[in-house]
Amino acid sequence: MNTLIALAVPFAILVAYLVTMPSSQAREAESRARRVSRCPALANLGDVQRRLDAELPAHQVDFVLARVAQHGIDARTLWAWLDRFGADQLVLALASGHGYAGVLRILRGQASYDEHEARLLARLSTPELFEVAA
């Protein structure tokens, strides 16, 4: 009987630990991504950075995050831009001189967004951002 108790107690503790163990970071990140996709108002800069990391080279992510900090662009605005235009267009818009107000005007439809003009201006103002590594 004592042997049975001695075996059952550690087993019960192990089961309790496994049941209450926090979920893995990967599952937590996937869950967070689904929640933010369903409700973009929940987006924060960490969500935006994860999305940028998945879609852009590291030097472009660093550029975008620096411009976001410089212009004080909020995460919901960035998320709306990413949903509508994509990460590569965000790089072009920021590199071509659009700040927070410019991004908002484009998202609200108060100003048009010309991808060709943005590409030209971006390549002129920050050519190192678009150089292909040899």
Protein Blocks (a to p, Z undefined) as FASTA:
>chain_A
ZZmmmmmmmmmmmmmmmmmpccdfklmmmmmmmmmmmmmmlpcfklmmmmmmmmmcfklm
mmmmmmmmmnopafklmmmmmmmnojklmmmmmmnopafklmmmmmnopaccdfklmmmm
mmmmmmmlmpccZZ
